[in-house]
Amino acid sequence: MSSEEEKLQKRKEESTVREVISWIITLALAVVAALFVKNYILINANIPSGSMENTIMTGDRLFGNRLAYKNSSPKRGDIIIFKFPDDETENYVKRVIGLPGETVEIEDARIYIDGLEVPLKEDYLKEEWTIATGPYSFEVPEDSYLVLGDNRNNSYDARYWENTFVSKDKILGKAVFRYYPFDKVGSLY
């Protein structure tokens, strides 16, 4: 083999090595980017029960925005993904009903905030609320929230929990987008 052929062979080998290194770097950057998005921007939620029907159905898959509450606080009506107060190894999805410092009264399937005579409008409920309709009274602590499921007749929510309230630091994100099933893909708001 001539020196010219050896040089050509060596350049081909170097080119192949550079190509392999380029692919490794690209894959590593993609993995780092995916982990960054997963841990700091989006949270994935799989819905195992019917507690949020008909807003969110059993088997639905959602994305939550982890940054939604970095510079603001949850609002009444927001659907949040959070660490379950009685077992923080589990994530739950419920709707915010009571805000920090509020008194929330539930009587005859109606919710009253801070003694107002007009009940909270809840047009998202699955059906007529007939189970565990009150009376309940909750004093929501500062930096905490009272959350309930939309399917009040079949929702394991704050009415039953030992640790009734969700503290702000246990909120993982605001549920914003359903990506499965494909025929229901879209925003939750």
Summary of the structure (lengths in Angstrom):
residues: 189
radius of gyration: 24.8
end to end distance: 70.5
largest distance: 96.6
contacts: 527
relative contact order: 0.18
helix: 25%
strand: 29%
